[in-house]
Amino acid sequence: MKKLTQAQQFCLKVKELAAEYDLPFFVVTDGASAVVNKNCPAVYHARQSHVQWKQENRINSKHDWEK
């Protein structure tokens, strides 16, 4: 894996914390975002809004920086 940016490292820490509490989440910061959803309508809506914003701004919404 390539060197992670500070934003990506932050998102991974949020992901780890959410797993510890078994919670769905969506987080976005300058340079990265992360989502794990378990049937939460609020998380789904937030992520869908982010996808729409990315498409409107010609940003690849399917890019997975974790791979």
C-alpha positions as CSV (number, residue, x, y, z in Angstrom):
1,M,0.0,0.0,0.0
2,K,1.2,3.5,-0.8
3,K,2.0,6.0,2.0
4,L,-1.3,7.2,3.4
5,T,-2.0,10.9,3.7
6,Q,-2.9,12.5,7.0
7,A,-6.6,12.6,5.9
8,Q,-6.5,8.9,5.0
9,Q,-4.9,8.0,8.4
10,F,-7.6,10.0,10.2
11,C,-10.4,8.1,8.3
12,L,-8.8,4.8,9.2
13,K,-8.8,5.7,12.9
14,V,-12.5,6.7,12.7
15,K,-13.2,3.3,11.0
16,E,-11.3,1.4,13.8
17,L,-13.2,3.4,16.5
18,A,-16.6,2.7,14.8
19,A,-15.8,-1.0,14.6
20,E,-14.9,-1.0,18.3
21,Y,-18.4,0.4,19.0
22,D,-20.1,-1.5,16.2
23,L,-21.5,1.7,14.7
24,P,-22.2,2.7,11.2
25,F,-20.6,5.9,10.1
26,F,-19.7,8.3,7.2
27,V,-16.8,10.7,7.6
28,V,-15.4,13.2,5.1
29,T,-12.4,15.5,5.4
30,D,-10.2,17.4,3.1
31,G,-8.6,14.6,1.0
32,A,-10.4,11.5,2.1
33,S,-13.7,9.9,3.2
34,A,-14.8,6.6,4.7
35,V,-18.1,4.8,5.2
36,V,-19.3,1.7,6.9
37,N,-23.1,1.4,6.9
38,K,-25.3,-1.1,8.6
39,N,-28.8,-0.1,7.4
40,C,-28.7,3.4,8.9
41,P,-30.7,5.8,6.7
42,A,-28.8,8.9,7.9
43,V,-25.4,7.4,7.0
44,Y,-26.8,6.3,3.6
45,H,-28.2,9.8,2.9
46,A,-25.0,11.5,3.9
47,R,-22.9,9.2,1.7
48,Q,-25.3,9.6,-1.3
49,S,-25.2,13.4,-0.9
50,H,-21.3,13.2,-1.0
51,V,-21.4,11.0,-4.1
52,Q,-23.7,13.5,-5.8
53,W,-21.3,16.4,-4.8
54,K,-18.3,14.5,-6.2
55,Q,-20.1,13.8,-9.5
56,E,-21.0,17.4,-9.8
57,N,-17.4,18.4,-9.2
58,R,-16.0,15.7,-11.6
59,I,-14.4,13.7,-8.8
60,N,-14.3,9.9,-9.0
61,S,-16.8,8.7,-6.3
62,K,-15.8,5.1,-6.7
63,H,-12.1,5.6,-5.9
64,D,-11.0,3.3,-3.0
65,W,-7.8,4.7,-1.5
66,E,-7.6,1.7,0.9
67,K,-6.6,-0.6,-2.0
